[in-house]
Amino acid sequence: MVFILSAVILFLAGYVILLRKQINQINRQLEKRREENTRQPISLEFIDSGLTRLAGNMNRCLKSEEKLREETVSREKEQKEMIADLSHDLRTPLTAIKGYQQLLMATLAEEGQRQRLRTAQKHADELGKMIEQFFEYSLYSYKQSEPKYERINLGALIAECVAEMVPLLEEHELSIRMEETDPVYAKADREMLIRIIQNLIRNCLAYADSNAVVRVEKTKRAVFSFGNQTTATADPDRLFDRFYREDRSTSRPGGMGLAIVKLLAEQMGGTARAGKKEGWLWIYVELPSDG
């Protein structure tokens, strides 16, 4: 009797050990699938029918999830293509409207009519800028190619971009002062980084109440920031939202300049954030450092 009981206990212990090994096998297969991003199904060679059914159900769930993900990616791709096409097609009628406005301006003699036409031209120009930003955002978000990384001196590149936009800064009676610093090098795509800097300069032109300051520093990453005094009450946590504006009761349109800044920074492995301090609004961009 004792022998039989011992045999049963040994059998059950061995069975439990085998079950644990097969459960661990399921875990290893799931971890491998996740880490290597494979579509390998779970093995169905189990001694327990319950585990076999469990593995079968897991495979069906994984297959359904994979199909759903593929459909989602396909829909997102179609949507981005549609948005890119739409923003491109909007340019043609807008260009025609602006052309006819210019022709009409040349024929009007009465100043009141000319002033109303100038107002219409101003709104057409604002619409054109919004379409351009919309197209640019769609283009970068749809873009599948990897950034072309190179070693870039942040201070030198920012100084070049500021110099190119001096006429526009002077038109707005603004200047951008760079604080002296040791050279800071970032690992970044030059074209993307130039677009980030240009958009930050335009943001200063649109919302600054004073001359702007640029800081470049190195922590664990390469960091640069644009700051200016402003009375704007915008929420720093929402500044990077697409077409965000601080007061929706006004007719002043929002833009996508800072949304593009964040998008490009993240595509290069960096971050973009905003903060307020003592009446100053700061936009910080952090990128991978390169020495």
LUMMARLUM-19265 format. One record per residue (C-alpha): x, y negated, z negated. Coordinates in nm, 2 decimals, always signed. Example, Ala and Ser with C-alpha at 12.3 -4.5 7.8 and 13.67 -1.06 7.14 Angstrom:
2
<pt><x>+1.23</x><y>+0.45</y><z>-0.78</z></pt>
<pt><x>+1.37</x><y>+0.11</y><z>-0.71</z></pt>
//
This chain:
291
<pt><x>+0.00</x><y>+0.00</y><z>+0.00</z></pt>
<pt><x>+0.28</x><y>-0.23</y><z>-0.09</z></pt>
<pt><x>+0.46</x><y>-0.14</y><z>+0.23</z></pt>
<pt><x>+0.15</x><y>-0.22</y><z>+0.44</z></pt>
<pt><x>+0.10</x><y>-0.56</y><z>+0.26</z></pt>
<pt><x>+0.46</x><y>-0.65</y><z>+0.31</z></pt>
<pt><x>+0.44</x><y>-0.56</y><z>+0.68</z></pt>
<pt><x>+0.13</x><y>-0.78</y><z>+0.71</z></pt>
<pt><x>+0.30</x><y>-1.07</y><z>+0.54</z></pt>
<pt><x>+0.61</x><y>-1.03</y><z>+0.76</z></pt>
<pt><x>+0.38</x><y>-1.02</y><z>+1.07</z></pt>
<pt><x>+0.19</x><y>-1.33</y><z>+0.96</z></pt>
<pt><x>+0.52</x><y>-1.52</y><z>+0.88</z></pt>
<pt><x>+0.66</x><y>-1.43</y><z>+1.21</z></pt>
<pt><x>+0.34</x><y>-1.54</y><z>+1.39</z></pt>
<pt><x>+0.35</x><y>-1.87</y><z>+1.21</z></pt>
<pt><x>+0.71</x><y>-1.92</y><z>+1.30</z></pt>
<pt><x>+0.63</x><y>-1.85</y><z>+1.67</z></pt>
<pt><x>+0.34</x><y>-2.09</y><z>+1.66</z></pt>
<pt><x>+0.57</x><y>-2.36</y><z>+1.51</z></pt>
<pt><x>+0.82</x><y>-2.30</y><z>+1.78</z></pt>
<pt><x>+0.56</x><y>-2.33</y><z>+2.05</z></pt>
<pt><x>+0.42</x><y>-2.65</y><z>+1.89</z></pt>
<pt><x>+0.77</x><y>-2.79</y><z>+1.88</z></pt>
<pt><x>+0.81</x><y>-2.69</y><z>+2.25</z></pt>
<pt><x>+0.49</x><y>-2.89</y><z>+2.33</z></pt>
<pt><x>+0.64</x><y>-3.19</y><z>+2.15</z></pt>
<pt><x>+0.97</x><y>-3.16</y><z>+2.33</z></pt>
<pt><x>+0.80</x><y>-3.14</y><z>+2.67</z></pt>
<pt><x>+0.59</x><y>-3.45</y><z>+2.59</z></pt>
<pt><x>+0.90</x><y>-3.64</y><z>+2.47</z></pt>
<pt><x>+1.09</x><y>-3.54</y><z>+2.79</z></pt>
<pt><x>+0.80</x><y>-3.65</y><z>+3.00</z></pt>
<pt><x>+0.78</x><y>-3.99</y><z>+2.82</z></pt>
<pt><x>+1.16</x><y>-4.06</y><z>+2.81</z></pt>
<pt><x>+1.23</x><y>-3.95</y><z>+3.17</z></pt>
<pt><x>+0.90</x><y>-4.09</y><z>+3.30</z></pt>
<pt><x>+0.82</x><y>-3.76</y><z>+3.48</z></pt>
<pt><x>+0.49</x><y>-3.60</y><z>+3.57</z></pt>
<pt><x>+0.59</x><y>-3.25</y><z>+3.46</z></pt>
<pt><x>+0.29</x><y>-3.06</y><z>+3.32</z></pt>
<pt><x>+0.30</x><y>-2.89</y><z>+2.99</z></pt>
<pt><x>+0.40</x><y>-2.52</y><z>+3.00</z></pt>
<pt><x>+0.11</x><y>-2.28</y><z>+2.95</z></pt>
<pt><x>+0.31</x><y>-1.97</y><z>+2.84</z></pt>
<pt><x>+0.18</x><y>-1.95</y><z>+2.48</z></pt>
<pt><x>+0.10</x><y>-1.64</y><z>+2.27</z></pt>
<pt><x>-0.20</x><y>-1.82</y><z>+2.12</z></pt>
<pt><x>-0.51</x><y>-1.87</y><z>+2.33</z></pt>
<pt><x>-0.59</x><y>-2.19</y><z>+2.13</z></pt>
<pt><x>-0.26</x><y>-2.34</y><z>+2.22</z></pt>
<pt><x>-0.30</x><y>-2.24</y><z>+2.58</z></pt>
<pt><x>-0.64</x><y>-2.42</y><z>+2.59</z></pt>
<pt><x>-0.49</x><y>-2.72</y><z>+2.41</z></pt>
<pt><x>-0.20</x><y>-2.74</y><z>+2.67</z></pt>
<pt><x>-0.45</x><y>-2.71</y><z>+2.95</z></pt>
<pt><x>-0.66</x><y>-2.99</y><z>+2.82</z></pt>
<pt><x>-0.35</x><y>-3.20</y><z>+2.76</z></pt>
<pt><x>-0.25</x><y>-3.14</y><z>+3.13</z></pt>
<pt><x>-0.59</x><y>-3.25</y><z>+3.25</z></pt>
<pt><x>-0.59</x><y>-3.56</y><z>+3.03</z></pt>
<pt><x>-0.24</x><y>-3.65</y><z>+3.15</z></pt>
<pt><x>-0.34</x><y>-3.60</y><z>+3.52</z></pt>
<pt><x>-0.65</x><y>-3.82</y><z>+3.47</z></pt>
<pt><x>-0.44</x><y>-4.08</y><z>+3.30</z></pt>
<pt><x>-0.18</x><y>-4.07</y><z>+3.58</z></pt>
<pt><x>-0.46</x><y>-4.11</y><z>+3.84</z></pt>
<pt><x>-0.61</x><y>-4.40</y><z>+3.66</z></pt>
<pt><x>-0.27</x><y>-4.57</y><z>+3.63</z></pt>
<pt><x>-0.21</x><y>-4.53</y><z>+4.01</z></pt>
<pt><x>-0.55</x><y>-4.67</y><z>+4.08</z></pt>
<pt><x>-0.49</x><y>-4.97</y><z>+3.85</z></pt>
<pt><x>-0.15</x><y>-5.04</y><z>+4.01</z></pt>
<pt><x>-0.31</x><y>-5.02</y><z>+4.36</z></pt>
<pt><x>-0.59</x><y>-5.26</y><z>+4.26</z></pt>
<pt><x>-0.34</x><y>-5.50</y><z>+4.10</z></pt>
<pt><x>-0.13</x><y>-5.49</y><z>+4.42</z></pt>
<pt><x>-0.43</x><y>-5.56</y><z>+4.64</z></pt>
<pt><x>-0.54</x><y>-5.84</y><z>+4.41</z></pt>
<pt><x>-0.19</x><y>-6.01</y><z>+4.42</z></pt>
<pt><x>-0.18</x><y>-5.98</y><z>+4.80</z></pt>
<pt><x>-0.53</x><y>-6.13</y><z>+4.82</z></pt>
<pt><x>-0.43</x><y>-6.42</y><z>+4.59</z></pt>
<pt><x>-0.11</x><y>-6.48</y><z>+4.79</z></pt>
<pt><x>-0.30</x><y>-6.48</y><z>+5.12</z></pt>
<pt><x>-0.57</x><y>-6.71</y><z>+4.97</z></pt>
<pt><x>-0.33</x><y>-6.96</y><z>+4.84</z></pt>
<pt><x>-0.15</x><y>-6.96</y><z>+5.17</z></pt>
<pt><x>-0.47</x><y>-7.00</y><z>+5.37</z></pt>
<pt><x>-0.58</x><y>-7.30</y><z>+5.16</z></pt>
<pt><x>-0.28</x><y>-7.50</y><z>+5.28</z></pt>
<pt><x>-0.42</x><y>-7.53</y><z>+5.64</z></pt>
<pt><x>-0.74</x><y>-7.71</y><z>+5.57</z></pt>
<pt><x>-0.57</x><y>-7.92</y><z>+5.30</z></pt>
<pt><x>-0.30</x><y>-8.03</y><z>+5.54</z></pt>
<pt><x>-0.58</x><y>-8.13</y><z>+5.79</z></pt>
<pt><x>-0.76</x><y>-8.33</y><z>+5.52</z></pt>
<pt><x>-0.45</x><y>-8.52</y><z>+5.43</z></pt>
<pt><x>-0.37</x><y>-8.59</y><z>+5.79</z></pt>
<pt><x>-0.71</x><y>-8.74</y><z>+5.86</z></pt>
<pt><x>-0.68</x><y>-8.94</y><z>+5.54</z></pt>
<pt><x>-0.36</x><y>-9.10</y><z>+5.67</z></pt>
<pt><x>-0.52</x><y>-9.17</y><z>+6.01</z></pt>
<pt><x>-0.82</x><y>-9.33</y><z>+5.84</z></pt>
<pt><x>-0.59</x><y>-9.54</y><z>+5.62</z></pt>
<pt><x>-0.44</x><y>-9.69</y><z>+5.93</z></pt>
<pt><x>-0.78</x><y>-9.80</y><z>+6.06</z></pt>
<pt><x>-0.93</x><y>-9.95</y><z>+5.75</z></pt>
<pt><x>-0.91</x><y>-10.32</y><z>+5.69</z></pt>
<pt><x>-1.13</x><y>-10.37</y><z>+5.38</z></pt>
<pt><x>-0.92</x><y>-10.33</y><z>+5.06</z></pt>
<pt><x>-1.20</x><y>-10.17</y><z>+4.86</z></pt>
<pt><x>-1.23</x><y>-9.89</y><z>+5.11</z></pt>
<pt><x>-0.85</x><y>-9.85</y><z>+5.12</z></pt>
<pt><x>-0.84</x><y>-9.82</y><z>+4.74</z></pt>
<pt><x>-1.11</x><y>-9.55</y><z>+4.74</z></pt>
<pt><x>-0.92</x><y>-9.37</y><z>+5.01</z></pt>
<pt><x>-0.60</x><y>-9.39</y><z>+4.81</z></pt>
<pt><x>-0.79</x><y>-9.23</y><z>+4.52</z></pt>
<pt><x>-0.90</x><y>-8.95</y><z>+4.75</z></pt>
<pt><x>-0.54</x><y>-8.91</y><z>+4.87</z></pt>
<pt><x>-0.41</x><y>-8.89</y><z>+4.51</z></pt>
<pt><x>-0.66</x><y>-8.60</y><z>+4.43</z></pt>
<pt><x>-0.56</x><y>-8.43</y><z>+4.75</z></pt>
<pt><x>-0.20</x><y>-8.45</y><z>+4.66</z></pt>
<pt><x>-0.28</x><y>-8.30</y><z>+4.31</z></pt>
<pt><x>-0.47</x><y>-8.02</y><z>+4.48</z></pt>
<pt><x>-0.17</x><y>-7.96</y><z>+4.71</z></pt>
<pt><x>+0.06</x><y>-7.93</y><z>+4.41</z></pt>
<pt><x>-0.17</x><y>-7.68</y><z>+4.24</z></pt>
<pt><x>-0.20</x><y>-7.47</y><z>+4.55</z></pt>
<pt><x>+0.18</x><y>-7.47</y><z>+4.58</z></pt>
<pt><x>+0.22</x><y>-7.36</y><z>+4.22</z></pt>
<pt><x>-0.05</x><y>-7.10</y><z>+4.26</z></pt>
<pt><x>+0.12</x><y>-6.96</y><z>+4.57</z></pt>
<pt><x>+0.46</x><y>-6.96</y><z>+4.40</z></pt>
<pt><x>+0.33</x><y>-6.78</y><z>+4.09</z></pt>
<pt><x>+0.16</x><y>-6.52</y><z>+4.31</z></pt>
<pt><x>+0.48</x><y>-6.47</y><z>+4.51</z></pt>
<pt><x>+0.70</x><y>-6.42</y><z>+4.21</z></pt>
<pt><x>+0.45</x><y>-6.19</y><z>+4.02</z></pt>
<pt><x>+0.41</x><y>-5.98</y><z>+4.34</z></pt>
<pt><x>+0.78</x><y>-5.98</y><z>+4.41</z></pt>
<pt><x>+0.93</x><y>-5.63</y><z>+4.37</z></pt>
<pt><x>+1.30</x><y>-5.69</y><z>+4.42</z></pt>
<pt><x>+1.53</x><y>-5.70</y><z>+4.13</z></pt>
<pt><x>+1.70</x><y>-6.03</y><z>+4.03</z></pt>
<pt><x>+2.04</x><y>-6.08</y><z>+4.18</z></pt>
<pt><x>+2.25</x><y>-6.13</y><z>+3.87</z></pt>
<pt><x>+2.56</x><y>-6.34</y><z>+3.86</z></pt>
<pt><x>+2.77</x><y>-6.53</y><z>+3.60</z></pt>
<pt><x>+2.63</x><y>-6.88</y><z>+3.58</z></pt>
<pt><x>+2.75</x><y>-7.18</y><z>+3.38</z></pt>
<pt><x>+2.43</x><y>-7.31</y><z>+3.24</z></pt>
<pt><x>+2.54</x><y>-7.67</y><z>+3.17</z></pt>
<pt><x>+2.69</x><y>-7.72</y><z>+3.51</z></pt>
<pt><x>+2.38</x><y>-7.58</y><z>+3.69</z></pt>
<pt><x>+2.14</x><y>-7.80</y><z>+3.48</z></pt>
<pt><x>+2.36</x><y>-8.11</y><z>+3.56</z></pt>
<pt><x>+2.34</x><y>-8.03</y><z>+3.93</z></pt>
<pt><x>+1.96</x><y>-8.00</y><z>+3.92</z></pt>
<pt><x>+1.92</x><y>-8.32</y><z>+3.72</z></pt>
<pt><x>+2.14</x><y>-8.51</y><z>+3.96</z></pt>
<pt><x>+1.93</x><y>-8.39</y><z>+4.26</z></pt>
<pt><x>+1.61</x><y>-8.53</y><z>+4.09</z></pt>
<pt><x>+1.76</x><y>-8.86</y><z>+3.98</z></pt>
<pt><x>+1.55</x><y>-9.06</y><z>+4.24</z></pt>
<pt><x>+1.23</x><y>-8.90</y><z>+4.10</z></pt>
<pt><x>+1.34</x><y>-8.97</y><z>+3.74</z></pt>
<pt><x>+1.41</x><y>-9.33</y><z>+3.82</z></pt>
<pt><x>+1.07</x><y>-9.36</y><z>+3.98</z></pt>
<pt><x>+0.92</x><y>-9.26</y><z>+3.65</z></pt>
<pt><x>+1.17</x><y>-9.47</y><z>+3.46</z></pt>
<pt><x>+1.30</x><y>-9.17</y><z>+3.27</z></pt>
<pt><x>+1.64</x><y>-9.01</y><z>+3.22</z></pt>
<pt><x>+1.76</x><y>-8.68</y><z>+3.10</z></pt>
<pt><x>+2.06</x><y>-8.68</y><z>+2.86</z></pt>
<pt><x>+2.27</x><y>-8.36</y><z>+2.82</z></pt>
<pt><x>+2.43</x><y>-8.30</y><z>+2.48</z></pt>
<pt><x>+2.80</x><y>-8.21</y><z>+2.51</z></pt>
<pt><x>+2.88</x><y>-7.84</y><z>+2.45</z></pt>
<pt><x>+3.13</x><y>-7.57</y><z>+2.52</z></pt>
<pt><x>+3.06</x><y>-7.38</y><z>+2.85</z></pt>
<pt><x>+2.78</x><y>-7.13</y><z>+2.81</z></pt>
<pt><x>+2.75</x><y>-6.86</y><z>+3.07</z></pt>
<pt><x>+2.43</x><y>-6.66</y><z>+3.14</z></pt>
<pt><x>+2.37</x><y>-6.35</y><z>+3.34</z></pt>
<pt><x>+2.09</x><y>-6.46</y><z>+3.57</z></pt>
<pt><x>+1.96</x><y>-6.50</y><z>+3.92</z></pt>
<pt><x>+2.07</x><y>-6.84</y><z>+4.05</z></pt>
<pt><x>+1.75</x><y>-6.90</y><z>+4.26</z></pt>
<pt><x>+1.52</x><y>-6.81</y><z>+3.97</z></pt>
<pt><x>+1.72</x><y>-7.02</y><z>+3.72</z></pt>
<pt><x>+1.71</x><y>-7.32</y><z>+3.95</z></pt>
<pt><x>+1.34</x><y>-7.29</y><z>+3.98</z></pt>
<pt><x>+1.31</x><y>-7.27</y><z>+3.60</z></pt>
<pt><x>+1.52</x><y>-7.59</y><z>+3.55</z></pt>
<pt><x>+1.33</x><y>-7.78</y><z>+3.82</z></pt>
<pt><x>+0.99</x><y>-7.69</y><z>+3.66</z></pt>
<pt><x>+1.12</x><y>-7.80</y><z>+3.32</z></pt>
<pt><x>+1.23</x><y>-8.13</y><z>+3.47</z></pt>
<pt><x>+0.89</x><y>-8.18</y><z>+3.63</z></pt>
<pt><x>+0.72</x><y>-8.10</y><z>+3.30</z></pt>
<pt><x>+0.92</x><y>-8.39</y><z>+3.15</z></pt>
<pt><x>+0.81</x><y>-8.62</y><z>+3.43</z></pt>
<pt><x>+0.45</x><y>-8.52</y><z>+3.37</z></pt>
<pt><x>+0.42</x><y>-8.54</y><z>+2.99</z></pt>
<pt><x>+0.73</x><y>-8.72</y><z>+2.84</z></pt>
<pt><x>+0.67</x><y>-9.04</y><z>+2.64</z></pt>
<pt><x>+1.05</x><y>-9.10</y><z>+2.63</z></pt>
<pt><x>+1.38</x><y>-8.99</y><z>+2.79</z></pt>
<pt><x>+1.45</x><y>-8.62</y><z>+2.76</z></pt>
<pt><x>+1.73</x><y>-8.43</y><z>+2.59</z></pt>
<pt><x>+1.88</x><y>-8.11</y><z>+2.71</z></pt>
<pt><x>+2.07</x><y>-7.88</y><z>+2.48</z></pt>
<pt><x>+2.28</x><y>-7.57</y><z>+2.58</z></pt>
<pt><x>+2.40</x><y>-7.33</y><z>+2.32</z></pt>
<pt><x>+2.51</x><y>-6.98</y><z>+2.27</z></pt>
<pt><x>+2.38</x><y>-6.75</y><z>+2.00</z></pt>
<pt><x>+2.35</x><y>-6.39</y><z>+2.07</z></pt>
<pt><x>+2.20</x><y>-6.50</y><z>+2.40</z></pt>
<pt><x>+2.25</x><y>-6.80</y><z>+2.64</z></pt>
<pt><x>+2.00</x><y>-7.06</y><z>+2.54</z></pt>
<pt><x>+1.90</x><y>-7.40</y><z>+2.68</z></pt>
<pt><x>+1.62</x><y>-7.63</y><z>+2.58</z></pt>
<pt><x>+1.44</x><y>-7.94</y><z>+2.71</z></pt>
<pt><x>+1.30</x><y>-8.18</y><z>+2.45</z></pt>
<pt><x>+1.12</x><y>-8.51</y><z>+2.46</z></pt>
<pt><x>+0.91</x><y>-8.73</y><z>+2.24</z></pt>
<pt><x>+0.54</x><y>-8.70</y><z>+2.32</z></pt>
<pt><x>+0.20</x><y>-8.79</y><z>+2.17</z></pt>
<pt><x>+0.04</x><y>-8.49</y><z>+2.35</z></pt>
<pt><x>-0.15</x><y>-8.26</y><z>+2.12</z></pt>
<pt><x>-0.10</x><y>-7.95</y><z>+2.33</z></pt>
<pt><x>-0.08</x><y>-7.62</y><z>+2.15</z></pt>
<pt><x>+0.28</x><y>-7.49</y><z>+2.19</z></pt>
<pt><x>+0.15</x><y>-7.13</y><z>+2.18</z></pt>
<pt><x>-0.06</x><y>-7.19</y><z>+2.49</z></pt>
<pt><x>+0.17</x><y>-7.42</y><z>+2.70</z></pt>
<pt><x>+0.27</x><y>-7.12</y><z>+2.91</z></pt>
<pt><x>-0.09</x><y>-7.02</y><z>+3.00</z></pt>
<pt><x>-0.18</x><y>-7.07</y><z>+3.36</z></pt>
<pt><x>-0.36</x><y>-7.40</y><z>+3.43</z></pt>
<pt><x>-0.37</x><y>-7.48</y><z>+3.06</z></pt>
<pt><x>-0.44</x><y>-7.84</y><z>+2.97</z></pt>
<pt><x>-0.47</x><y>-7.99</y><z>+2.62</z></pt>
<pt><x>-0.81</x><y>-8.16</y><z>+2.67</z></pt>
<pt><x>-1.06</x><y>-8.00</y><z>+2.91</z></pt>
<pt><x>-1.29</x><y>-8.31</y><z>+2.88</z></pt>
<pt><x>-1.04</x><y>-8.51</y><z>+3.10</z></pt>
<pt><x>-1.00</x><y>-8.49</y><z>+3.47</z></pt>
<pt><x>-0.63</x><y>-8.43</y><z>+3.45</z></pt>
<pt><x>-0.56</x><y>-8.09</y><z>+3.60</z></pt>
<pt><x>-0.35</x><y>-7.82</y><z>+3.44</z></pt>
<pt><x>-0.06</x><y>-7.66</y><z>+3.62</z></pt>
<pt><x>+0.14</x><y>-7.34</y><z>+3.64</z></pt>
<pt><x>+0.49</x><y>-7.48</y><z>+3.61</z></pt>
<pt><x>+0.56</x><y>-7.35</y><z>+3.26</z></pt>
<pt><x>+0.38</x><y>-7.02</y><z>+3.35</z></pt>
<pt><x>+0.63</x><y>-6.98</y><z>+3.63</z></pt>
<pt><x>+0.91</x><y>-7.06</y><z>+3.38</z></pt>
<pt><x>+0.80</x><y>-6.78</y><z>+3.15</z></pt>
<pt><x>+0.74</x><y>-6.53</y><z>+3.43</z></pt>
<pt><x>+1.09</x><y>-6.58</y><z>+3.58</z></pt>
<pt><x>+1.27</x><y>-6.58</y><z>+3.24</z></pt>
<pt><x>+1.10</x><y>-6.25</y><z>+3.15</z></pt>
<pt><x>+1.19</x><y>-6.10</y><z>+3.49</z></pt>
<pt><x>+1.56</x><y>-6.18</y><z>+3.41</z></pt>
<pt><x>+1.53</x><y>-6.01</y><z>+3.07</z></pt>
<pt><x>+1.49</x><y>-6.34</y><z>+2.88</z></pt>
<pt><x>+1.21</x><y>-6.53</y><z>+2.70</z></pt>
<pt><x>+1.05</x><y>-6.87</y><z>+2.71</z></pt>
<pt><x>+0.88</x><y>-7.04</y><z>+2.42</z></pt>
<pt><x>+0.78</x><y>-7.39</y><z>+2.29</z></pt>
<pt><x>+0.78</x><y>-7.57</y><z>+1.96</z></pt>
<pt><x>+0.71</x><y>-7.90</y><z>+1.80</z></pt>
<pt><x>+0.93</x><y>-8.08</y><z>+1.55</z></pt>
<pt><x>+0.90</x><y>-8.44</y><z>+1.42</z></pt>
<pt><x>+0.72</x><y>-8.57</y><z>+1.72</z></pt>
<pt><x>+0.94</x><y>-8.38</y><z>+1.97</z></pt>
<pt><x>+0.82</x><y>-8.11</y><z>+2.20</z></pt>
<pt><x>+1.09</x><y>-7.85</y><z>+2.29</z></pt>
<pt><x>+1.09</x><y>-7.58</y><z>+2.55</z></pt>
<pt><x>+1.34</x><y>-7.31</y><z>+2.49</z></pt>
<pt><x>+1.46</x><y>-7.06</y><z>+2.75</z></pt>
<pt><x>+1.68</x><y>-6.77</y><z>+2.63</z></pt>
<pt><x>+1.87</x><y>-6.55</y><z>+2.89</z></pt>
<pt><x>+2.12</x><y>-6.26</y><z>+2.86</z></pt>
<pt><x>+2.47</x><y>-6.40</y><z>+2.79</z></pt>
<pt><x>+2.77</x><y>-6.33</y><z>+3.01</z></pt>
<pt><x>+3.07</x><y>-6.41</y><z>+2.80</z></pt>
//
